[in-house]
Amino acid sequence: MIRKDFIKLAALSGAYLASSESAGALNRSASAETKMTAGQLQSFLTSMVKLKPDTVDKIIIGDPETEVKKIGTCWMTDWDTCGRAVEAGVNVLITHEPTFYTHRDLDDVPDFLQRSSQYTREQYLTQIERKKKWINDHKLVIIRNHDTLDALKDKGIPFAFGEFLGFRNTDIIASRTYYNVYKFNKQKAIEFAKNVAIRLKKLGQPGVAFYGDSEREVSSVGVGTGWICDPMDFGDLKPDVFLAIDDVVKTHIQTVFANDTGHPLLVINHGTSEEMGMRSLNQIIKEKYPETEVIHFMQGCTYDWITAEGETARHKG
């Protein structure tokens, strides 16, 4: 090989190597940019709605710098669900409700136990420490998304639940944040209740509690948002039927009022009412981060229904 050809070949080889190294660096840079931390995921989740400074929507436990490998969503981070998440390879779990038995999670500990006996305080505090240790030992990050999903327009809790019940947004005849009133064809209240029960069976709810006049003709239902569903708080929207949850309705107040006035009231489980909202959030995350695996842990109705005949309606999916 003559000298000038050798120099030309060497120059071309050097250029190729430089180009390859540059491309490799770009690929590594691009790969680094596609990596997402739990903190970045949390920032996206809270960007969908303007929240108050004291929101409970935050990382409850775990390192914000944790690289997200697999995301899980659920309504409640009980220990069973946390275990299933870890077994499935999830390292970031998004929950709607608390992990540590009180609304503000660890921020409320131990204040929420002040009215309890010393024995009860010790029981709860011991369990909280056990659960914290288990979560940290398994390097699981838990993110709370409560206030955001409650207030999210069109895809939040009340909208997702309304869609599950068979309604469309065009069926809404009255609305404000947290509450929707849907219209439907006129029918007896008991028939509407039966139709709701049929749909809720898919979420592990064995039936609905009914109060009021079962023969009353109705053509609209008021749906709240989980805990924010007290008929006393949105009666001015004038639904023919109220749909509320067991954590809110008191059997000596709203139910007696319903029976005395005849105004129909359906009561269902808290978890049942918000399951579809968490599925909606799951889909939002999938669309935002298509390169990341996102799975959902179905919960729905949170109790097993035991009958006198010995039959058991299991709540888990």
Contacts in CASP RR format, 6 or more apart in sequence:
PFRMAT RR
TARGET T0000
AUTHOR 0000-0000-0000
METHOD contacts of the structure
MODEL  1
MIRKDFIKLAALSGAYLASSESAGALNRSASAETKMTAGQLQSFLTSMVK
LKPDTVDKIIIGDPETEVKKIGTCWMTDWDTCGRAVEAGVNVLITHEPTF
YTHRDLDDVPDFLQRSSQYTREQYLTQIERKKKWINDHKLVIIRNHDTLD
ALKDKGIPFAFGEFLGFRNTDIIASRTYYNVYKFNKQKAIEFAKNVAIRL
KKLGQPGVAFYGDSEREVSSVGVGTGWICDPMDFGDLKPDVFLAIDDVVK
THIQTVFANDTGHPLLVINHGTSEEMGMRSLNQIIKEKYPETEVIHFMQG
CTYDWITAEGETARHKG
1 9 0 8 1.000
34 291 0 8 1.000
35 67 0 8 1.000
35 68 0 8 1.000
36 67 0 8 1.000
36 68 0 8 1.000
36 289 0 8 1.000
36 292 0 8 1.000
37 64 0 8 1.000
37 65 0 8 1.000
37 66 0 8 1.000
37 67 0 8 1.000
37 68 0 8 1.000
38 59 0 8 1.000
38 62 0 8 1.000
38 63 0 8 1.000
38 64 0 8 1.000
38 65 0 8 1.000
38 66 0 8 1.000
38 68 0 8 1.000
38 92 0 8 1.000
38 141 0 8 1.000
38 143 0 8 1.000
39 59 0 8 1.000
39 64 0 8 1.000
39 65 0 8 1.000
40 68 0 8 1.000
41 68 0 8 1.000
41 71 0 8 1.000
41 92 0 8 1.000
41 143 0 8 1.000
41 285 0 8 1.000
41 289 0 8 1.000
42 57 0 8 1.000
42 58 0 8 1.000
42 59 0 8 1.000
42 64 0 8 1.000
42 143 0 8 1.000
44 288 0 8 1.000
45 57 0 8 1.000
45 94 0 8 1.000
45 143 0 8 1.000
45 145 0 8 1.000
45 148 0 8 1.000
45 285 0 8 1.000
46 55 0 8 1.000
46 57 0 8 1.000
46 58 0 8 1.000
46 145 0 8 1.000
46 148 0 8 1.000
48 148 0 8 1.000
48 152 0 8 1.000
48 284 0 8 1.000
49 147 0 8 1.000
49 148 0 8 1.000
49 151 0 8 1.000
49 152 0 8 1.000
51 57 0 8 1.000
51 147 0 8 1.000
51 148 0 8 1.000
52 147 0 8 1.000
55 147 0 8 1.000
55 148 0 8 1.000
56 98 0 8 1.000
56 103 0 8 1.000
56 104 0 8 1.000
56 105 0 8 1.000
56 144 0 8 1.000
56 146 0 8 1.000
56 147 0 8 1.000
57 144 0 8 1.000
57 145 0 8 1.000
57 146 0 8 1.000
57 147 0 8 1.000
57 148 0 8 1.000
58 143 0 8 1.000
58 144 0 8 1.000
59 141 0 8 1.000
59 142 0 8 1.000
59 143 0 8 1.000
59 144 0 8 1.000
60 95 0 8 1.000
60 98 0 8 1.000
60 99 0 8 1.000
60 100 0 8 1.000
60 105 0 8 1.000
60 106 0 8 1.000
60 142 0 8 1.000
60 143 0 8 1.000
60 144 0 8 1.000
61 99 0 8 1.000
61 106 0 8 1.000
61 132 0 8 1.000
61 135 0 8 1.000
61 136 0 8 1.000
61 140 0 8 1.000
61 141 0 8 1.000
61 142 0 8 1.000
62 135 0 8 1.000
62 136 0 8 1.000
62 139 0 8 1.000
62 140 0 8 1.000
62 141 0 8 1.000
62 142 0 8 1.000
63 139 0 8 1.000
63 141 0 8 1.000
64 141 0 8 1.000
66 91 0 8 1.000
66 92 0 8 1.000
66 139 0 8 1.000
66 141 0 8 1.000
68 91 0 8 1.000
68 92 0 8 1.000
68 292 0 8 1.000
69 89 0 8 1.000
69 91 0 8 1.000
69 92 0 8 1.000
70 88 0 8 1.000
70 89 0 8 1.000
70 90 0 8 1.000
70 91 0 8 1.000
70 92 0 8 1.000
70 292 0 8 1.000
70 293 0 8 1.000
70 294 0 8 1.000
70 295 0 8 1.000
71 90 0 8 1.000
71 92 0 8 1.000
71 93 0 8 1.000
71 94 0 8 1.000
71 285 0 8 1.000
71 289 0 8 1.000
71 292 0 8 1.000
71 293 0 8 1.000
71 294 0 8 1.000
71 295 0 8 1.000
72 85 0 8 1.000
72 88 0 8 1.000
72 90 0 8 1.000
72 92 0 8 1.000
72 93 0 8 1.000
72 94 0 8 1.000
72 282 0 8 1.000
72 294 0 8 1.000
72 295 0 8 1.000
72 296 0 8 1.000
72 297 0 8 1.000
73 93 0 8 1.000
73 94 0 8 1.000
73 95 0 8 1.000
73 278 0 8 1.000
73 279 0 8 1.000
73 281 0 8 1.000
73 282 0 8 1.000
73 285 0 8 1.000
73 294 0 8 1.000
73 295 0 8 1.000
73 296 0 8 1.000
73 297 0 8 1.000
74 81 0 8 1.000
74 85 0 8 1.000
74 93 0 8 1.000
74 94 0 8 1.000
74 95 0 8 1.000
74 96 0 8 1.000
74 278 0 8 1.000
74 296 0 8 1.000
74 297 0 8 1.000
74 299 0 8 1.000
75 95 0 8 1.000
75 96 0 8 1.000
75 97 0 8 1.000
75 271 0 8 1.000
75 274 0 8 1.000
75 275 0 8 1.000
75 278 0 8 1.000
75 299 0 8 1.000
75 300 0 8 1.000
76 95 0 8 1.000
76 96 0 8 1.000
76 97 0 8 1.000
76 271 0 8 1.000
76 299 0 8 1.000
76 302 0 8 1.000
77 93 0 8 1.000
77 95 0 8 1.000
77 97 0 8 1.000
77 98 0 8 1.000
77 99 0 8 1.000
77 142 0 8 1.000
79 131 0 8 1.000
79 134 0 8 1.000
81 93 0 8 1.000
81 297 0 8 1.000
81 299 0 8 1.000
82 93 0 8 1.000
82 134 0 8 1.000
82 135 0 8 1.000
82 138 0 8 1.000
82 140 0 8 1.000
82 142 0 8 1.000
83 138 0 8 1.000
84 297 0 8 1.000
85 93 0 8 1.000
85 140 0 8 1.000
85 297 0 8 1.000
86 138 0 8 1.000
86 140 0 8 1.000
88 295 0 8 1.000
90 140 0 8 1.000
90 295 0 8 1.000
91 139 0 8 1.000
91 140 0 8 1.000
91 141 0 8 1.000
92 140 0 8 1.000
92 141 0 8 1.000
92 142 0 8 1.000
92 143 0 8 1.000
93 140 0 8 1.000
93 141 0 8 1.000
93 142 0 8 1.000
93 143 0 8 1.000
94 142 0 8 1.000
94 143 0 8 1.000
94 144 0 8 1.000
94 145 0 8 1.000
94 281 0 8 1.000
94 285 0 8 1.000
95 142 0 8 1.000
95 143 0 8 1.000
95 144 0 8 1.000
95 145 0 8 1.000
96 144 0 8 1.000
96 145 0 8 1.000
96 146 0 8 1.000
96 149 0 8 1.000
96 274 0 8 1.000
96 277 0 8 1.000
96 278 0 8 1.000
96 281 0 8 1.000
97 146 0 8 1.000
98 104 0 8 1.000
98 105 0 8 1.000
98 144 0 8 1.000
99 105 0 8 1.000
99 131 0 8 1.000
99 135 0 8 1.000
99 142 0 8 1.000
99 144 0 8 1.000
100 106 0 8 1.000
100 108 0 8 1.000
100 109 0 8 1.000
100 128 0 8 1.000
100 131 0 8 1.000
100 132 0 8 1.000
101 112 0 8 1.000
101 124 0 8 1.000
101 127 0 8 1.000
101 128 0 8 1.000
102 108 0 8 1.000
102 109 0 8 1.000
102 112 0 8 1.000
105 144 0 8 1.000
106 128 0 8 1.000
106 132 0 8 1.000
109 125 0 8 1.000
109 128 0 8 1.000
110 121 0 8 1.000
110 125 0 8 1.000
113 120 0 8 1.000
113 121 0 8 1.000
113 124 0 8 1.000
113 125 0 8 1.000
116 124 0 8 1.000
135 142 0 8 1.000
145 281 0 8 1.000
149 156 0 8 1.000
149 157 0 8 1.000
149 277 0 8 1.000
149 278 0 8 1.000
149 280 0 8 1.000
149 281 0 8 1.000
150 156 0 8 1.000
150 157 0 8 1.000
150 178 0 8 1.000
150 225 0 8 1.000
150 226 0 8 1.000
150 228 0 8 1.000
151 177 0 8 1.000
151 178 0 8 1.000
152 159 0 8 1.000
153 159 0 8 1.000
154 169 0 8 1.000
155 277 0 8 1.000
155 280 0 8 1.000
155 281 0 8 1.000
155 284 0 8 1.000
156 225 0 8 1.000
156 277 0 8 1.000
156 280 0 8 1.000
156 281 0 8 1.000
157 224 0 8 1.000
157 225 0 8 1.000
157 226 0 8 1.000
157 273 0 8 1.000
157 274 0 8 1.000
157 276 0 8 1.000
157 277 0 8 1.000
158 178 0 8 1.000
158 179 0 8 1.000
158 180 0 8 1.000
158 223 0 8 1.000
158 224 0 8 1.000
158 225 0 8 1.000
159 169 0 8 1.000
159 180 0 8 1.000
159 280 0 8 1.000
160 276 0 8 1.000
160 277 0 8 1.000
160 279 0 8 1.000
160 280 0 8 1.000
161 223 0 8 1.000
161 273 0 8 1.000
161 274 0 8 1.000
161 276 0 8 1.000
161 277 0 8 1.000
162 180 0 8 1.000
162 182 0 8 1.000
162 223 0 8 1.000
162 276 0 8 1.000
163 276 0 8 1.000
164 199 0 8 1.000
164 276 0 8 1.000
165 182 0 8 1.000
165 196 0 8 1.000
165 199 0 8 1.000
165 221 0 8 1.000
165 223 0 8 1.000
166 199 0 8 1.000
167 182 0 8 1.000
167 184 0 8 1.000
171 182 0 8 1.000
171 183 0 8 1.000
171 184 0 8 1.000
172 180 0 8 1.000
172 181 0 8 1.000
172 182 0 8 1.000
172 183 0 8 1.000
173 181 0 8 1.000
173 182 0 8 1.000
173 183 0 8 1.000
173 220 0 8 1.000
174 180 0 8 1.000
174 181 0 8 1.000
174 237 0 8 1.000
174 238 0 8 1.000
174 239 0 8 1.000
175 181 0 8 1.000
175 237 0 8 1.000
176 234 0 8 1.000
176 237 0 8 1.000
178 224 0 8 1.000
178 225 0 8 1.000
178 228 0 8 1.000
179 222 0 8 1.000
179 223 0 8 1.000
179 224 0 8 1.000
179 225 0 8 1.000
179 228 0 8 1.000
179 229 0 8 1.000
179 234 0 8 1.000
179 237 0 8 1.000
180 222 0 8 1.000
180 223 0 8 1.000
180 224 0 8 1.000
181 220 0 8 1.000
181 221 0 8 1.000
181 222 0 8 1.000
181 223 0 8 1.000
181 237 0 8 1.000
181 238 0 8 1.000
181 239 0 8 1.000
182 220 0 8 1.000
182 221 0 8 1.000
182 222 0 8 1.000
182 223 0 8 1.000
183 219 0 8 1.000
183 220 0 8 1.000
184 192 0 8 1.000
184 219 0 8 1.000
184 220 0 8 1.000
184 221 0 8 1.000
185 219 0 8 1.000
186 217 0 8 1.000
186 218 0 8 1.000
186 219 0 8 1.000
187 217 0 8 1.000
187 218 0 8 1.000
187 219 0 8 1.000
188 214 0 8 1.000
188 215 0 8 1.000
188 216 0 8 1.000
188 217 0 8 1.000
188 218 0 8 1.000
189 210 0 8 1.000
189 212 0 8 1.000
189 213 0 8 1.000
189 214 0 8 1.000
189 215 0 8 1.000
189 216 0 8 1.000
189 217 0 8 1.000
189 218 0 8 1.000
189 240 0 8 1.000
189 241 0 8 1.000
189 264 0 8 1.000
190 210 0 8 1.000
190 214 0 8 1.000
190 215 0 8 1.000
192 218 0 8 1.000
192 221 0 8 1.000
192 241 0 8 1.000
192 264 0 8 1.000
193 208 0 8 1.000
193 210 0 8 1.000
193 214 0 8 1.000
193 264 0 8 1.000
193 266 0 8 1.000
196 208 0 8 1.000
196 243 0 8 1.000
196 266 0 8 1.000
196 268 0 8 1.000
197 205 0 8 1.000
197 207 0 8 1.000
197 208 0 8 1.000
200 207 0 8 1.000
200 208 0 8 1.000
200 268 0 8 1.000
200 272 0 8 1.000
200 301 0 8 1.000
201 207 0 8 1.000
203 272 0 8 1.000
203 275 0 8 1.000
203 276 0 8 1.000
203 300 0 8 1.000
203 301 0 8 1.000
204 272 0 8 1.000
204 300 0 8 1.000
204 301 0 8 1.000
204 313 0 8 1.000
204 314 0 8 1.000
204 315 0 8 1.000
204 317 0 8 1.000
205 268 0 8 1.000
205 269 0 8 1.000
205 272 0 8 1.000
205 300 0 8 1.000
205 301 0 8 1.000
206 301 0 8 1.000
206 305 0 8 1.000
206 313 0 8 1.000
207 268 0 8 1.000
208 266 0 8 1.000
208 267 0 8 1.000
208 268 0 8 1.000
209 246 0 8 1.000
209 266 0 8 1.000
209 267 0 8 1.000
209 268 0 8 1.000
210 264 0 8 1.000
210 265 0 8 1.000
210 266 0 8 1.000
211 254 0 8 1.000
211 255 0 8 1.000
211 258 0 8 1.000
211 259 0 8 1.000
211 264 0 8 1.000
211 265 0 8 1.000
211 266 0 8 1.000
211 267 0 8 1.000
212 258 0 8 1.000
212 259 0 8 1.000
212 261 0 8 1.000
212 262 0 8 1.000
212 263 0 8 1.000
212 264 0 8 1.000
212 265 0 8 1.000
213 262 0 8 1.000
213 263 0 8 1.000
213 264 0 8 1.000
214 264 0 8 1.000
216 240 0 8 1.000
216 262 0 8 1.000
216 263 0 8 1.000
216 264 0 8 1.000
218 240 0 8 1.000
218 241 0 8 1.000
218 264 0 8 1.000
219 240 0 8 1.000
220 238 0 8 1.000
220 239 0 8 1.000
220 240 0 8 1.000
220 241 0 8 1.000
221 239 0 8 1.000
221 240 0 8 1.000
221 241 0 8 1.000
221 242 0 8 1.000
221 243 0 8 1.000
222 234 0 8 1.000
222 237 0 8 1.000
222 239 0 8 1.000
222 241 0 8 1.000
222 242 0 8 1.000
222 243 0 8 1.000
223 229 0 8 1.000
223 243 0 8 1.000
224 234 0 8 1.000
224 243 0 8 1.000
224 244 0 8 1.000
224 273 0 8 1.000
225 274 0 8 1.000
226 245 0 8 1.000
226 247 0 8 1.000
226 248 0 8 1.000
226 270 0 8 1.000
226 273 0 8 1.000
226 274 0 8 1.000
227 245 0 8 1.000
227 247 0 8 1.000
227 248 0 8 1.000
227 270 0 8 1.000
229 243 0 8 1.000
229 244 0 8 1.000
229 245 0 8 1.000
229 248 0 8 1.000
229 273 0 8 1.000
230 244 0 8 1.000
230 248 0 8 1.000
230 249 0 8 1.000
230 254 0 8 1.000
231 242 0 8 1.000
231 244 0 8 1.000
231 249 0 8 1.000
231 254 0 8 1.000
231 258 0 8 1.000
231 265 0 8 1.000
232 253 0 8 1.000
232 254 0 8 1.000
235 242 0 8 1.000
240 264 0 8 1.000
241 264 0 8 1.000
241 265 0 8 1.000
241 266 0 8 1.000
242 258 0 8 1.000
242 263 0 8 1.000
242 264 0 8 1.000
242 265 0 8 1.000
242 266 0 8 1.000
243 266 0 8 1.000
243 268 0 8 1.000
243 273 0 8 1.000
244 254 0 8 1.000
244 265 0 8 1.000
244 266 0 8 1.000
244 267 0 8 1.000
244 268 0 8 1.000
245 267 0 8 1.000
245 268 0 8 1.000
245 269 0 8 1.000
245 270 0 8 1.000
245 271 0 8 1.000
245 272 0 8 1.000
245 273 0 8 1.000
246 267 0 8 1.000
246 268 0 8 1.000
246 269 0 8 1.000
246 270 0 8 1.000
247 270 0 8 1.000
249 255 0 8 1.000
249 265 0 8 1.000
249 267 0 8 1.000
254 265 0 8 1.000
255 265 0 8 1.000
255 267 0 8 1.000
257 263 0 8 1.000
258 264 0 8 1.000
258 265 0 8 1.000
269 300 0 8 1.000
269 301 0 8 1.000
269 302 0 8 1.000
269 303 0 8 1.000
270 302 0 8 1.000
271 299 0 8 1.000
271 300 0 8 1.000
271 301 0 8 1.000
271 302 0 8 1.000
272 300 0 8 1.000
272 301 0 8 1.000
275 298 0 8 1.000
275 299 0 8 1.000
275 300 0 8 1.000
278 296 0 8 1.000
279 296 0 8 1.000
282 294 0 8 1.000
282 295 0 8 1.000
282 296 0 8 1.000
285 292 0 8 1.000
285 294 0 8 1.000
286 294 0 8 1.000
298 316 0 8 1.000
298 317 0 8 1.000
299 315 0 8 1.000
299 316 0 8 1.000
299 317 0 8 1.000
300 315 0 8 1.000
300 317 0 8 1.000
301 315 0 8 1.000
302 315 0 8 1.000
303 315 0 8 1.000
304 312 0 8 1.000
304 313 0 8 1.000
304 314 0 8 1.000
304 315 0 8 1.000
305 312 0 8 1.000
305 313 0 8 1.000
305 315 0 8 1.000
306 312 0 8 1.000
307 313 0 8 1.000
END
